[in-house]
Amino acid sequence: MAKNKSFEDLKQAIKSLLAKVDQAFLALDFDSKKNQLQDLKHIMAQHDFWQDQDKVKNISSQASVLTNQIKAWQDLKSSLSDLNSLSLDKQAEDLLDDLKENFSQLESQYDNLSAELYWQGKYDGLPAIITINAGAGGVDAQDWAEMLERMYLRFAEQKSWTVNYFSRSPGSEAGIKSSTFKLAGQYAYGHLKNEAGVHRLVRISPYDSDHARHTSFAMVQVLPQIEETDIEIKDDDLKIDTFRASGHGGQSVNKTDSAVRITHLPTGLSAGCQNERSQAQNKKQAMAYLKSKIEQYYQTEKEEVRQALRGEYTEAAWGNQIRSYVIHPYKLVKDHRSGFELKDPEAILGGDLMPLIKNSLDN
């Protein structure tokens, strides 16, 4: 009797999970994704496709993500359907443990894949451009900005994402004044979009001879890298400045005026790049960054967001922290938007961001 009850429970569990997978197919709109994949394959088949290496990387990456996503969900549904079609009766009693193990593996696959249901926003699948600016707090704030930079880079490393720097300005004594870099990988912007805002650190300052407790701030800006925008950008509305690169990138970079900053005069937005080896490459990267800023600028109605995009940070803005990281007198990371708390700031600063990311997506 117990065996039969186990069979019935397993049958119901299989049917329940299969129904969830069917719902996921609808939510993820796989027909649309298949059409999108066909469009990308059509672009890749064009004779001049391979001439633009940046385009090749971008399109190929999108096609690879879609191919893997579609195959993973189709394989899961096929395996569940096969399991559901088995006749689970007394003849299969000896197979019950194996069937349960097989189902458990399919459940784990679903749990991993279902995270994708969080990232269905218009730009969630795009690379993320992150800008970190040190705020109030002097050298401690510059050190804090570098700690945040390291946190996001370690998270990207765990995800096997690629990193590409636009610019980086070292601090006067330690840390960084600012840093702008792109993280490219599966749902990069979807993962990190809610990281935008003021981040606050409380700790014993390593730069204070009295070992006093200091509070430092840094502003994080997160934008999707938008290749194309419907917003008309006229050449006459752009001011392009060139200057000598100050960051790393090789001797030839630092001997020429290869760094580029482009300003969009109607909005006052600007974007720069200095880490590529030629002025043309820097200009291309800066323009891609500027398009993302312009798109975000016209989409938001919040003046404080527009000010942040222009790089206008006021003292009042620094008080609007989204998250606090307390290392002393106790250990705590608190998200002020939801009240969610974790008691291991070292793990978070080491790149373990997924608990915070999942919480932000649930709220």
C-alpha positions as a Markdown table, in Angstrom:
| # | Residue | x | y | z |
|---|---|---|---|---|
| 1 | Met | 0.0 | 0.0 | 0.0 |
| 2 | Ala | 2.9 | 2.3 | 0.9 |
| 3 | Lys | 4.5 | 1.7 | -2.5 |
| 4 | Asn | 1.3 | 2.6 | -4.3 |
| 5 | Lys | 0.9 | 5.8 | -2.3 |
| 6 | Ser | 4.5 | 6.7 | -3.3 |
| 7 | Phe | 3.7 | 6.1 | -6.9 |
| 8 | Glu | 0.6 | 8.3 | -6.7 |
| 9 | Asp | 2.6 | 11.1 | -5.0 |
| 10 | Leu | 5.3 | 10.9 | -7.7 |
| 11 | Lys | 2.7 | 11.0 | -10.5 |
| 12 | Gln | 1.1 | 14.1 | -9.0 |
| 13 | Ala | 4.5 | 15.8 | -8.5 |
| 14 | Ile | 5.4 | 15.1 | -12.1 |
| 15 | Lys | 2.1 | 16.5 | -13.4 |
| 16 | Ser | 2.5 | 19.6 | -11.1 |
| 17 | Leu | 6.0 | 20.4 | -12.3 |
| 18 | Leu | 5.0 | 19.8 | -16.0 |
| 19 | Ala | 2.2 | 22.4 | -15.5 |
| 20 | Lys | 4.7 | 24.9 | -14.1 |
| 21 | Val | 7.0 | 24.3 | -17.1 |
| 22 | Asp | 4.0 | 24.9 | -19.5 |
| 23 | Gln | 3.3 | 28.2 | -17.6 |
| 24 | Ala | 7.0 | 29.2 | -18.0 |
| 25 | Phe | 6.8 | 28.6 | -21.7 |
| 26 | Leu | 3.9 | 31.1 | -21.9 |
| 27 | Ala | 5.6 | 33.6 | -19.6 |
| 28 | Leu | 8.9 | 33.4 | -21.5 |
| 29 | Asp | 7.1 | 33.6 | -24.9 |
| 30 | Phe | 9.2 | 31.0 | -26.6 |
| 31 | Asp | 7.6 | 31.6 | -30.0 |
| 32 | Ser | 8.8 | 35.1 | -29.9 |
| 33 | Lys | 12.3 | 34.0 | -28.8 |
| 34 | Lys | 12.5 | 31.5 | -31.7 |
| 35 | Asn | 11.6 | 34.2 | -34.1 |
| 36 | Gln | 14.2 | 36.5 | -32.6 |
| 37 | Leu | 16.8 | 33.7 | -32.9 |
| 38 | Gln | 15.9 | 33.3 | -36.6 |
| 39 | Asp | 16.3 | 37.0 | -37.1 |
| 40 | Leu | 19.8 | 36.9 | -35.5 |
| 41 | Lys | 20.8 | 33.9 | -37.6 |
| 42 | His | 19.7 | 35.9 | -40.7 |
| 43 | Ile | 21.9 | 38.8 | -39.7 |
| 44 | Met | 24.8 | 36.4 | -39.1 |
| 45 | Ala | 24.4 | 34.9 | -42.6 |
| 46 | Gln | 25.0 | 38.3 | -44.3 |
| 47 | His | 28.2 | 38.5 | -46.3 |
| 48 | Asp | 29.4 | 41.7 | -44.4 |
| 49 | Phe | 28.5 | 40.4 | -40.9 |
| 50 | Trp | 32.1 | 39.5 | -39.9 |
| 51 | Gln | 33.6 | 42.9 | -40.8 |
| 52 | Asp | 32.4 | 44.6 | -37.5 |
| 53 | Gln | 33.9 | 42.5 | -34.7 |
| 54 | Asp | 32.0 | 44.4 | -32.0 |
| 55 | Lys | 28.8 | 43.5 | -33.8 |
| 56 | Val | 29.9 | 39.9 | -34.2 |
| 57 | Lys | 30.5 | 39.6 | -30.5 |
| 58 | Asn | 27.2 | 41.2 | -29.6 |
| 59 | Ile | 25.0 | 39.3 | -32.1 |
| 60 | Ser | 26.8 | 36.0 | -31.6 |
| 61 | Ser | 26.4 | 36.3 | -27.8 |
| 62 | Gln | 22.7 | 37.0 | -28.1 |
| 63 | Ala | 22.2 | 34.1 | -30.4 |
| 64 | Ser | 24.1 | 31.7 | -28.1 |
| 65 | Val | 22.1 | 32.8 | -25.1 |
| 66 | Leu | 18.8 | 32.3 | -26.9 |
| 67 | Thr | 19.9 | 28.9 | -28.3 |
| 68 | Asn | 21.0 | 27.6 | -24.9 |
| 69 | Gln | 17.8 | 28.9 | -23.2 |
| 70 | Ile | 15.4 | 27.4 | -25.7 |
| 71 | Lys | 17.2 | 24.0 | -25.7 |
| 72 | Ala | 17.4 | 23.8 | -21.9 |
| 73 | Trp | 13.7 | 24.4 | -21.5 |
| 74 | Gln | 12.8 | 22.1 | -24.4 |
| 75 | Asp | 15.0 | 19.3 | -22.9 |
| 76 | Leu | 13.4 | 19.8 | -19.5 |
| 77 | Lys | 9.9 | 19.6 | -20.9 |
| 78 | Ser | 10.7 | 16.5 | -23.0 |
| 79 | Ser | 12.2 | 14.7 | -20.0 |
| 80 | Leu | 9.2 | 15.4 | -17.9 |
| 81 | Ser | 6.8 | 14.4 | -20.6 |
| 82 | Asp | 8.7 | 11.1 | -21.0 |
| 83 | Leu | 8.6 | 10.5 | -17.2 |
| 84 | Asn | 4.9 | 11.4 | -17.1 |
| 85 | Ser | 4.1 | 8.9 | -19.9 |
| 86 | Leu | 5.6 | 6.0 | -18.0 |
| 87 | Ser | 3.1 | 3.5 | -16.5 |
| 88 | Leu | 3.9 | 3.8 | -12.8 |
| 89 | Asp | 2.3 | 0.7 | -11.4 |
| 90 | Lys | 3.3 | -2.4 | -9.4 |
| 91 | Gln | 5.4 | -3.6 | -12.3 |
| 92 | Ala | 7.7 | -0.6 | -11.7 |
| 93 | Glu | 8.1 | -1.0 | -8.0 |
| 94 | Asp | 11.8 | -1.8 | -8.3 |
| 95 | Leu | 12.3 | 1.4 | -10.3 |
| 96 | Leu | 10.7 | 3.7 | -7.8 |
| 97 | Asp | 13.9 | 4.9 | -6.2 |
| 98 | Asp | 15.5 | 5.6 | -9.6 |
| 99 | Leu | 12.4 | 7.4 | -10.8 |
| 100 | Lys | 12.4 | 9.6 | -7.7 |
| 101 | Glu | 16.0 | 10.4 | -8.2 |
| 102 | Asn | 15.4 | 11.3 | -11.9 |
| 103 | Phe | 12.5 | 13.5 | -10.9 |
| 104 | Ser | 14.6 | 15.2 | -8.2 |
| 105 | Gln | 17.2 | 16.1 | -10.9 |
| 106 | Leu | 14.5 | 17.6 | -13.1 |
| 107 | Glu | 13.2 | 19.6 | -10.2 |
| 108 | Ser | 16.6 | 21.1 | -9.7 |
| 109 | Gln | 16.9 | 21.9 | -13.4 |
| 110 | Tyr | 13.6 | 23.7 | -13.1 |
| 111 | Asp | 14.7 | 25.7 | -10.1 |
| 112 | Asn | 17.8 | 26.8 | -11.9 |
| 113 | Leu | 16.0 | 27.7 | -15.1 |
| 114 | Ser | 13.0 | 29.4 | -13.4 |
| 115 | Ala | 15.3 | 32.2 | -12.2 |
| 116 | Glu | 15.0 | 33.5 | -15.8 |
| 117 | Leu | 11.3 | 34.3 | -15.1 |
| 118 | Tyr | 12.6 | 37.3 | -13.1 |
| 119 | Trp | 14.4 | 38.8 | -16.1 |
| 120 | Gln | 11.7 | 39.6 | -18.6 |
| 121 | Gly | 12.2 | 43.4 | -18.7 |
| 122 | Lys | 12.9 | 45.1 | -22.0 |
| 123 | Tyr | 16.6 | 45.5 | -21.4 |
| 124 | Asp | 17.3 | 42.7 | -18.9 |
| 125 | Gly | 19.2 | 40.6 | -21.4 |
| 126 | Leu | 21.6 | 43.4 | -22.3 |
| 127 | Pro | 25.1 | 44.1 | -20.9 |
| 128 | Ala | 25.3 | 46.4 | -17.9 |
| 129 | Ile | 27.3 | 49.6 | -17.8 |
| 130 | Ile | 28.3 | 50.4 | -14.2 |
| 131 | Thr | 29.6 | 53.7 | -13.0 |
| 132 | Ile | 30.9 | 54.1 | -9.4 |
| 133 | Asn | 31.6 | 57.5 | -7.9 |
| 134 | Ala | 33.1 | 58.1 | -4.5 |
| 135 | Gly | 30.9 | 60.3 | -2.4 |
| 136 | Ala | 31.3 | 62.1 | 0.9 |
| 137 | Gly | 34.1 | 60.8 | 3.1 |
| 138 | Gly | 37.4 | 61.7 | 1.5 |
| 139 | Val | 40.0 | 58.9 | 1.2 |
| 140 | Asp | 37.7 | 56.5 | 3.0 |
| 141 | Ala | 35.0 | 57.1 | 0.4 |
| 142 | Gln | 37.5 | 56.5 | -2.4 |
| 143 | Asp | 38.5 | 53.2 | -0.8 |
| 144 | Trp | 34.9 | 52.3 | -0.4 |
| 145 | Ala | 34.2 | 53.0 | -4.1 |
| 146 | Glu | 37.1 | 50.6 | -5.0 |
| 147 | Met | 35.6 | 48.0 | -2.6 |
| 148 | Leu | 32.3 | 48.2 | -4.5 |
| 149 | Glu | 34.1 | 47.9 | -7.8 |
| 150 | Arg | 35.9 | 44.8 | -6.6 |
| 151 | Met | 32.5 | 43.4 | -5.3 |
| 152 | Tyr | 30.9 | 43.7 | -8.8 |
| 153 | Leu | 34.0 | 42.3 | -10.6 |
| 154 | Arg | 34.1 | 39.3 | -8.3 |
| 155 | Phe | 30.4 | 38.7 | -8.9 |
| 156 | Ala | 31.0 | 39.0 | -12.7 |
| 157 | Glu | 33.9 | 36.5 | -12.3 |
| 158 | Gln | 31.6 | 34.0 | -10.6 |
| 159 | Lys | 29.1 | 34.4 | -13.5 |
| 160 | Ser | 31.9 | 34.0 | -16.1 |
| 161 | Trp | 30.9 | 37.4 | -17.5 |
| 162 | Thr | 33.3 | 39.6 | -19.5 |
| 163 | Val | 34.6 | 43.0 | -18.3 |
| 164 | Asn | 35.4 | 46.0 | -20.4 |
| 165 | Tyr | 36.6 | 49.3 | -18.9 |
| 166 | Phe | 35.5 | 52.7 | -20.2 |
| 167 | Ser | 37.5 | 54.8 | -17.7 |
| 168 | Arg | 39.0 | 54.6 | -14.2 |
| 169 | Ser | 40.2 | 57.5 | -12.1 |
| 170 | Pro | 42.5 | 56.5 | -9.1 |
| 171 | Gly | 42.0 | 58.2 | -5.8 |
| 172 | Ser | 44.5 | 60.7 | -4.4 |
| 173 | Glu | 45.8 | 58.4 | -1.7 |
| 174 | Ala | 43.9 | 55.1 | -2.1 |
| 175 | Gly | 40.9 | 53.7 | -3.9 |
| 176 | Ile | 39.2 | 55.3 | -6.8 |
| 177 | Lys | 37.4 | 58.6 | -7.5 |
| 178 | Ser | 35.3 | 57.0 | -10.2 |
| 179 | Ser | 35.1 | 53.9 | -12.5 |
| 180 | Thr | 33.0 | 53.0 | -15.4 |
| 181 | Phe | 33.0 | 49.5 | -16.9 |
| 182 | Lys | 30.7 | 47.1 | -18.8 |
| 183 | Leu | 29.8 | 43.7 | -17.7 |
| 184 | Ala | 28.5 | 41.4 | -20.4 |
| 185 | Gly | 26.9 | 38.1 | -19.8 |
| 186 | Gln | 23.5 | 36.3 | -19.5 |
| 187 | Tyr | 21.0 | 38.8 | -18.0 |
| 188 | Ala | 23.8 | 41.1 | -16.8 |
| 189 | Tyr | 21.6 | 44.2 | -16.6 |
| 190 | Gly | 18.7 | 42.2 | -15.3 |
| 191 | His | 20.8 | 41.0 | -12.4 |
| 192 | Leu | 22.3 | 44.4 | -11.5 |
| 193 | Lys | 19.7 | 47.0 | -12.4 |
| 194 | Asn | 18.5 | 47.3 | -8.8 |
| 195 | Glu | 22.1 | 48.1 | -7.6 |
| 196 | Ala | 21.7 | 51.7 | -8.7 |
| 197 | Gly | 21.7 | 54.2 | -5.9 |
| 198 | Val | 23.8 | 55.3 | -2.9 |
| 199 | His | 25.7 | 52.6 | -1.0 |
| 200 | Arg | 26.8 | 53.4 | 2.6 |
| 201 | Leu | 29.7 | 51.8 | 4.6 |
| 202 | Val | 30.3 | 52.0 | 8.4 |
| 203 | Arg | 33.6 | 50.7 | 9.7 |
| 204 | Ile | 36.8 | 51.5 | 11.6 |
| 205 | Ser | 38.8 | 53.6 | 9.2 |
| 206 | Pro | 42.2 | 52.1 | 8.2 |
| 207 | Tyr | 43.2 | 55.7 | 7.3 |
| 208 | Asp | 42.5 | 57.3 | 10.7 |
| 209 | Ser | 45.3 | 57.2 | 13.2 |
| 210 | Asp | 42.7 | 57.4 | 16.0 |
| 211 | His | 41.0 | 54.3 | 14.7 |
| 212 | Ala | 37.7 | 56.1 | 14.7 |
| 213 | Arg | 34.5 | 54.8 | 13.1 |
| 214 | His | 33.8 | 56.4 | 9.7 |
| 215 | Thr | 30.8 | 56.5 | 7.4 |
| 216 | Ser | 31.5 | 56.6 | 3.7 |
| 217 | Phe | 29.3 | 56.8 | 0.7 |
| 218 | Ala | 29.5 | 55.9 | -3.0 |
| 219 | Met | 27.0 | 56.3 | -5.8 |
| 220 | Val | 26.4 | 53.4 | -8.2 |
| 221 | Gln | 24.8 | 54.0 | -11.6 |
| 222 | Val | 23.6 | 51.0 | -13.7 |
| 223 | Leu | 22.6 | 51.3 | -17.4 |
| 224 | Pro | 21.8 | 48.8 | -20.1 |
| 225 | Gln | 24.1 | 49.0 | -23.1 |
| 226 | Ile | 21.7 | 50.0 | -25.9 |
| 227 | Glu | 23.0 | 49.4 | -29.4 |
| 228 | Glu | 20.1 | 51.2 | -31.1 |
| 229 | Thr | 17.7 | 53.9 | -30.0 |
| 230 | Asp | 14.6 | 55.4 | -31.6 |
| 231 | Ile | 15.7 | 58.8 | -30.2 |
| 232 | Glu | 17.2 | 61.0 | -32.9 |
| 233 | Ile | 20.7 | 62.1 | -32.1 |
| 234 | Lys | 22.0 | 64.8 | -34.5 |
| 235 | Asp | 25.7 | 65.3 | -35.2 |
| 236 | Asp | 25.2 | 69.0 | -34.5 |
| 237 | Asp | 24.0 | 68.2 | -31.0 |
| 238 | Leu | 27.3 | 66.4 | -30.1 |
| 239 | Lys | 30.5 | 68.0 | -28.8 |
| 240 | Ile | 33.5 | 65.7 | -29.0 |
| 241 | Asp | 36.6 | 66.4 | -26.9 |
| 242 | Thr | 39.8 | 64.4 | -27.1 |
| 243 | Phe | 42.6 | 64.2 | -24.5 |
| 244 | Arg | 45.5 | 62.1 | -23.4 |
| 245 | Ala | 44.4 | 58.9 | -21.7 |
| 246 | Ser | 45.5 | 58.7 | -18.0 |
| 247 | Gly | 44.6 | 55.1 | -17.3 |
| 248 | His | 46.2 | 51.8 | -18.1 |
| 249 | Gly | 46.1 | 50.6 | -21.7 |
| 250 | Gly | 49.7 | 50.6 | -23.0 |
| 251 | Gln | 52.4 | 53.1 | -23.7 |
| 252 | Ser | 50.9 | 54.1 | -27.1 |
| 253 | Val | 47.6 | 54.9 | -25.5 |
| 254 | Asn | 49.1 | 57.3 | -23.1 |
| 255 | Lys | 51.3 | 59.1 | -25.7 |
| 256 | Thr | 48.5 | 60.2 | -27.9 |
| 257 | Asp | 45.2 | 62.1 | -27.5 |
| 258 | Ser | 43.3 | 58.8 | -27.8 |
| 259 | Ala | 40.7 | 59.4 | -25.0 |
| 260 | Val | 37.3 | 60.7 | -26.0 |
| 261 | Arg | 34.5 | 62.5 | -24.3 |
| 262 | Ile | 31.2 | 63.1 | -26.1 |
| 263 | Thr | 28.6 | 65.6 | -24.8 |
| 264 | His | 25.0 | 65.6 | -25.9 |
| 265 | Leu | 24.3 | 69.4 | -25.8 |
| 266 | Pro | 20.4 | 69.3 | -25.5 |
| 267 | Thr | 20.5 | 67.1 | -22.3 |
| 268 | Gly | 24.0 | 67.9 | -20.9 |
| 269 | Leu | 24.7 | 64.2 | -20.8 |
| 270 | Ser | 28.3 | 63.1 | -21.5 |
| 271 | Ala | 30.2 | 59.8 | -21.8 |
| 272 | Gly | 33.8 | 59.1 | -22.2 |
| 273 | Cys | 36.2 | 56.2 | -22.9 |
| 274 | Gln | 39.9 | 56.1 | -22.5 |
| 275 | Asn | 40.9 | 52.5 | -22.2 |
| 276 | Glu | 40.8 | 51.4 | -25.9 |
| 277 | Arg | 44.0 | 51.6 | -27.9 |
| 278 | Ser | 42.8 | 54.1 | -30.6 |
| 279 | Gln | 40.7 | 57.2 | -30.7 |
| 280 | Ala | 38.3 | 55.6 | -33.1 |
| 281 | Gln | 37.7 | 52.7 | -30.7 |
| 282 | Asn | 37.2 | 55.0 | -27.7 |
| 283 | Lys | 34.8 | 57.2 | -29.7 |
| 284 | Lys | 32.7 | 54.1 | -30.6 |
| 285 | Gln | 32.6 | 52.9 | -27.0 |
| 286 | Ala | 31.8 | 56.4 | -25.7 |
| 287 | Met | 29.0 | 56.8 | -28.2 |
| 288 | Ala | 27.4 | 53.4 | -27.2 |
| 289 | Tyr | 27.6 | 54.6 | -23.5 |
| 290 | Leu | 26.0 | 57.9 | -24.4 |
| 291 | Lys | 23.1 | 56.3 | -26.3 |
| 292 | Ser | 22.3 | 54.3 | -23.1 |
| 293 | Lys | 22.4 | 57.5 | -21.0 |
| 294 | Ile | 20.1 | 59.4 | -23.5 |
| 295 | Glu | 17.6 | 56.5 | -23.7 |
| 296 | Gln | 17.4 | 56.3 | -19.9 |
| 297 | Tyr | 17.2 | 60.1 | -19.6 |
| 298 | Tyr | 14.1 | 60.4 | -21.8 |
| 299 | Gln | 12.5 | 57.3 | -20.3 |
| 300 | Thr | 12.6 | 58.6 | -16.7 |
| 301 | Glu | 10.4 | 61.4 | -15.3 |
| 302 | Lys | 12.4 | 61.6 | -12.0 |
| 303 | Glu | 14.6 | 64.7 | -11.9 |
| 304 | Glu | 17.0 | 63.1 | -9.4 |
| 305 | Val | 17.6 | 60.3 | -11.9 |
| 306 | Arg | 18.3 | 62.8 | -14.6 |
| 307 | Gln | 20.7 | 64.7 | -12.3 |
| 308 | Ala | 22.5 | 61.4 | -11.6 |
| 309 | Leu | 22.8 | 60.7 | -15.3 |
| 310 | Arg | 24.4 | 64.2 | -15.8 |
| 311 | Gly | 26.7 | 63.5 | -12.9 |
| 312 | Glu | 25.1 | 66.1 | -10.7 |
| 313 | Tyr | 25.2 | 64.7 | -7.2 |
| 314 | Thr | 23.8 | 66.8 | -4.4 |
| 315 | Glu | 24.4 | 66.4 | -0.6 |
| 316 | Ala | 20.7 | 65.5 | -0.3 |
| 317 | Ala | 21.1 | 62.7 | -2.8 |
| 318 | Trp | 23.9 | 61.1 | -0.7 |
| 319 | Gly | 21.4 | 60.6 | 2.2 |
| 320 | Asn | 19.1 | 58.4 | 0.1 |
| 321 | Gln | 21.1 | 55.2 | 0.5 |
| 322 | Ile | 19.6 | 52.0 | -0.8 |
| 323 | Arg | 21.9 | 49.8 | 1.2 |
| 324 | Ser | 24.1 | 49.9 | 4.2 |
| 325 | Tyr | 27.1 | 47.7 | 4.9 |
| 326 | Val | 28.1 | 47.8 | 8.6 |
| 327 | Ile | 31.4 | 46.2 | 9.5 |
| 328 | His | 31.7 | 47.9 | 13.0 |
| 329 | Pro | 30.4 | 47.9 | 15.7 |
| 330 | Tyr | 28.4 | 44.9 | 14.4 |
| 331 | Lys | 28.2 | 43.0 | 11.1 |
| 332 | Leu | 25.2 | 43.7 | 8.9 |
| 333 | Val | 24.1 | 44.4 | 5.3 |
| 334 | Lys | 20.7 | 46.0 | 5.1 |
| 335 | Asp | 18.6 | 46.8 | 2.1 |
| 336 | His | 16.7 | 49.9 | 3.0 |
| 337 | Arg | 14.1 | 49.5 | 0.3 |
| 338 | Ser | 12.8 | 46.2 | 1.6 |
| 339 | Gly | 14.3 | 45.8 | 5.1 |
| 340 | Phe | 16.1 | 42.6 | 4.0 |
| 341 | Glu | 19.2 | 41.9 | 6.2 |
| 342 | Leu | 22.2 | 39.7 | 6.0 |
| 343 | Lys | 24.9 | 39.3 | 8.7 |
| 344 | Asp | 27.9 | 38.5 | 6.5 |
| 345 | Pro | 29.2 | 41.7 | 4.9 |
| 346 | Glu | 32.5 | 40.0 | 4.0 |
| 347 | Ala | 30.7 | 37.4 | 1.8 |
| 348 | Ile | 28.7 | 40.2 | 0.1 |
| 349 | Leu | 31.7 | 42.3 | -0.6 |
| 350 | Gly | 33.4 | 39.1 | -1.9 |
| 351 | Gly | 30.8 | 39.0 | -4.6 |
| 352 | Asp | 28.1 | 36.8 | -3.1 |
| 353 | Leu | 25.3 | 39.1 | -4.3 |
| 354 | Met | 22.6 | 36.7 | -5.3 |
| 355 | Pro | 20.6 | 36.8 | -2.0 |
| 356 | Leu | 20.3 | 40.6 | -2.3 |
| 357 | Ile | 19.5 | 40.4 | -6.0 |
| 358 | Lys | 16.8 | 37.8 | -5.6 |
| 359 | Asn | 15.3 | 39.9 | -2.7 |
| 360 | Ser | 15.2 | 43.0 | -4.8 |
| 361 | Leu | 13.5 | 41.1 | -7.6 |
| 362 | Asp | 10.9 | 39.7 | -5.3 |
| 363 | Asn | 10.0 | 43.2 | -3.9 |
